[in-house]
Amino acid sequence: MEKSKKFKIYIGLFYVTVVGIFLYYLFSKFSLQELTSYEFIKNNIDYFSKLKKTNIFILSLFFLLFTILWVFPFLGFGSPVSLLAGFILGKWVGTLTVVVGLSIGATFLYIFGNFFLKDFVREKFLNKFQNLDNKFKKSEFLYLLIYRFIGGIPWQLSCILPTLFNVKVINFLLATLIGIIPQVFLVVSIGSGLETIISQNLKPPSIIDIISSPTIYLPLGTFFFLIIITVFLRGVFYKK
């Protein structure tokens, strides 16, 4: 119990420090009014659009590194970085970059959890997820793939829970790489659609204009449909 409390305190202090440094740097460069203005957003989209045309490889490499660090050690989750990738890199390059980055970061987090958090995870979650042990023993890669696809567990925790079942690192990496593609692609597509709408409008578009655009409502509708499917599959997969 004491170990658990100390771990939570360390994580909390780490987050407060990182967020504090980031906000200090951000607001020392820009005012809140600038950051929330449509002109600021549009100008930065135009800047990244030109950068993407001139040096897509370096931009993608930088974003890949950012995504890895976003997951480990910063313990971020996938949706914000996926939307940002759609904004900056576009649908296809953004999807590839984020899927690879999230998978590598998640694998680093899994390895870290295996070395330093295994006893803590077993103490807190073994009884709750004991029913999955036999499934992973039957076909480790297949059930890891299903586990990654259906989600339903906070991203950071989902990267550490497989330490309960001693899964191989290579299986974890490949299952994550394949299993998260549908969700990431849809979220990146929404980000890419928002970038297209903003770049084509000199004035801020209305919510109706945004939602009625095929670049938004098609991936958004598919994303909600995917959520319904995964909710059903979670009930089957996690059934005791």
Contacts in CASP RR format, 6 or more apart in sequence:
PFRMAT RR
TARGET T0000
AUTHOR 0000-0000-0000
METHOD contacts of the structure
MODEL  1
MEKSKKFKIYIGLFYVTVVGIFLYYLFSKFSLQELTSYEFIKNNIDYFSK
LKKTNIFILSLFFLLFTILWVFPFLGFGSPVSLLAGFILGKWVGTLTVVV
GLSIGATFLYIFGNFFLKDFVREKFLNKFQNLDNKFKKSEFLYLLIYRFI
GGIPWQLSCILPTLFNVKVINFLLATLIGIIPQVFLVVSIGSGLETIISQ
NLKPPSIIDIISSPTIYLPLGTFFFLIIITVFLRGVFYKK
3 120 0 8 1.000
4 120 0 8 1.000
4 123 0 8 1.000
4 124 0 8 1.000
7 117 0 8 1.000
7 120 0 8 1.000
11 75 0 8 1.000
14 73 0 8 1.000
15 75 0 8 1.000
18 74 0 8 1.000
26 35 0 8 1.000
30 40 0 8 1.000
34 40 0 8 1.000
38 198 0 8 1.000
38 203 0 8 1.000
38 204 0 8 1.000
41 198 0 8 1.000
42 198 0 8 1.000
42 199 0 8 1.000
42 202 0 8 1.000
45 87 0 8 1.000
45 195 0 8 1.000
45 198 0 8 1.000
45 199 0 8 1.000
46 199 0 8 1.000
48 59 0 8 1.000
48 87 0 8 1.000
48 88 0 8 1.000
49 195 0 8 1.000
49 199 0 8 1.000
51 59 0 8 1.000
52 59 0 8 1.000
52 88 0 8 1.000
52 89 0 8 1.000
52 90 0 8 1.000
56 89 0 8 1.000
56 93 0 8 1.000
59 88 0 8 1.000
59 89 0 8 1.000
60 89 0 8 1.000
60 93 0 8 1.000
60 94 0 8 1.000
60 97 0 8 1.000
63 85 0 8 1.000
63 88 0 8 1.000
63 89 0 8 1.000
63 94 0 8 1.000
63 97 0 8 1.000
63 98 0 8 1.000
64 97 0 8 1.000
64 100 0 8 1.000
64 101 0 8 1.000
66 81 0 8 1.000
67 81 0 8 1.000
67 85 0 8 1.000
67 97 0 8 1.000
67 98 0 8 1.000
67 100 0 8 1.000
67 101 0 8 1.000
67 102 0 8 1.000
67 105 0 8 1.000
68 101 0 8 1.000
68 104 0 8 1.000
68 105 0 8 1.000
68 108 0 8 1.000
70 76 0 8 1.000
70 78 0 8 1.000
70 81 0 8 1.000
71 78 0 8 1.000
71 101 0 8 1.000
71 102 0 8 1.000
71 104 0 8 1.000
71 105 0 8 1.000
71 106 0 8 1.000
71 108 0 8 1.000
71 109 0 8 1.000
71 155 0 8 1.000
71 159 0 8 1.000
72 105 0 8 1.000
72 106 0 8 1.000
72 108 0 8 1.000
72 109 0 8 1.000
72 112 0 8 1.000
75 109 0 8 1.000
75 156 0 8 1.000
76 155 0 8 1.000
76 156 0 8 1.000
77 154 0 8 1.000
77 155 0 8 1.000
77 156 0 8 1.000
78 98 0 8 1.000
78 102 0 8 1.000
78 155 0 8 1.000
78 184 0 8 1.000
78 187 0 8 1.000
79 187 0 8 1.000
81 98 0 8 1.000
81 102 0 8 1.000
82 98 0 8 1.000
82 184 0 8 1.000
82 187 0 8 1.000
82 188 0 8 1.000
82 191 0 8 1.000
83 187 0 8 1.000
83 188 0 8 1.000
83 190 0 8 1.000
83 191 0 8 1.000
83 194 0 8 1.000
84 191 0 8 1.000
85 94 0 8 1.000
85 95 0 8 1.000
85 97 0 8 1.000
85 98 0 8 1.000
85 188 0 8 1.000
85 191 0 8 1.000
86 94 0 8 1.000
86 188 0 8 1.000
86 189 0 8 1.000
86 190 0 8 1.000
86 191 0 8 1.000
86 192 0 8 1.000
86 193 0 8 1.000
86 195 0 8 1.000
87 191 0 8 1.000
87 192 0 8 1.000
87 194 0 8 1.000
87 195 0 8 1.000
88 94 0 8 1.000
88 195 0 8 1.000
89 97 0 8 1.000
90 188 0 8 1.000
90 191 0 8 1.000
90 192 0 8 1.000
90 195 0 8 1.000
91 185 0 8 1.000
91 188 0 8 1.000
91 189 0 8 1.000
91 192 0 8 1.000
94 188 0 8 1.000
94 192 0 8 1.000
95 181 0 8 1.000
95 184 0 8 1.000
95 185 0 8 1.000
95 188 0 8 1.000
95 189 0 8 1.000
98 184 0 8 1.000
98 188 0 8 1.000
99 177 0 8 1.000
99 180 0 8 1.000
99 181 0 8 1.000
99 184 0 8 1.000
100 177 0 8 1.000
102 176 0 8 1.000
102 180 0 8 1.000
102 184 0 8 1.000
103 173 0 8 1.000
103 176 0 8 1.000
103 177 0 8 1.000
103 180 0 8 1.000
104 173 0 8 1.000
105 159 0 8 1.000
106 155 0 8 1.000
106 159 0 8 1.000
106 172 0 8 1.000
106 176 0 8 1.000
107 169 0 8 1.000
107 172 0 8 1.000
107 173 0 8 1.000
107 176 0 8 1.000
109 156 0 8 1.000
109 159 0 8 1.000
109 160 0 8 1.000
110 159 0 8 1.000
110 160 0 8 1.000
110 162 0 8 1.000
110 163 0 8 1.000
110 169 0 8 1.000
110 172 0 8 1.000
111 169 0 8 1.000
113 121 0 8 1.000
113 160 0 8 1.000
113 163 0 8 1.000
114 163 0 8 1.000
117 160 0 8 1.000
117 163 0 8 1.000
118 163 0 8 1.000
121 160 0 8 1.000
121 161 0 8 1.000
121 163 0 8 1.000
121 164 0 8 1.000
122 163 0 8 1.000
122 164 0 8 1.000
125 161 0 8 1.000
125 164 0 8 1.000
126 164 0 8 1.000
129 161 0 8 1.000
129 164 0 8 1.000
129 238 0 8 1.000
131 238 0 8 1.000
131 239 0 8 1.000
131 240 0 8 1.000
132 143 0 8 1.000
132 147 0 8 1.000
132 164 0 8 1.000
132 165 0 8 1.000
132 238 0 8 1.000
133 164 0 8 1.000
133 165 0 8 1.000
135 143 0 8 1.000
135 237 0 8 1.000
136 143 0 8 1.000
136 144 0 8 1.000
136 162 0 8 1.000
136 165 0 8 1.000
136 167 0 8 1.000
137 165 0 8 1.000
140 165 0 8 1.000
140 167 0 8 1.000
140 168 0 8 1.000
140 171 0 8 1.000
141 171 0 8 1.000
141 174 0 8 1.000
141 175 0 8 1.000
144 162 0 8 1.000
144 167 0 8 1.000
144 171 0 8 1.000
144 172 0 8 1.000
144 175 0 8 1.000
144 176 0 8 1.000
145 175 0 8 1.000
145 178 0 8 1.000
145 179 0 8 1.000
146 233 0 8 1.000
146 237 0 8 1.000
147 158 0 8 1.000
147 162 0 8 1.000
147 175 0 8 1.000
147 237 0 8 1.000
148 158 0 8 1.000
148 175 0 8 1.000
148 176 0 8 1.000
148 178 0 8 1.000
148 179 0 8 1.000
148 180 0 8 1.000
149 179 0 8 1.000
149 180 0 8 1.000
149 182 0 8 1.000
149 230 0 8 1.000
149 233 0 8 1.000
150 230 0 8 1.000
150 233 0 8 1.000
150 234 0 8 1.000
150 237 0 8 1.000
151 158 0 8 1.000
151 230 0 8 1.000
151 234 0 8 1.000
152 158 0 8 1.000
152 230 0 8 1.000
152 234 0 8 1.000
153 161 0 8 1.000
162 172 0 8 1.000
182 226 0 8 1.000
183 223 0 8 1.000
183 226 0 8 1.000
186 219 0 8 1.000
186 220 0 8 1.000
186 222 0 8 1.000
186 223 0 8 1.000
186 226 0 8 1.000
187 219 0 8 1.000
187 223 0 8 1.000
189 215 0 8 1.000
189 218 0 8 1.000
189 219 0 8 1.000
190 216 0 8 1.000
190 219 0 8 1.000
190 220 0 8 1.000
190 223 0 8 1.000
192 215 0 8 1.000
193 213 0 8 1.000
193 215 0 8 1.000
193 216 0 8 1.000
193 219 0 8 1.000
194 210 0 8 1.000
194 216 0 8 1.000
196 213 0 8 1.000
196 215 0 8 1.000
197 205 0 8 1.000
197 209 0 8 1.000
197 210 0 8 1.000
197 213 0 8 1.000
197 215 0 8 1.000
197 216 0 8 1.000
198 205 0 8 1.000
201 209 0 8 1.000
210 216 0 8 1.000
211 217 0 8 1.000
211 220 0 8 1.000
END
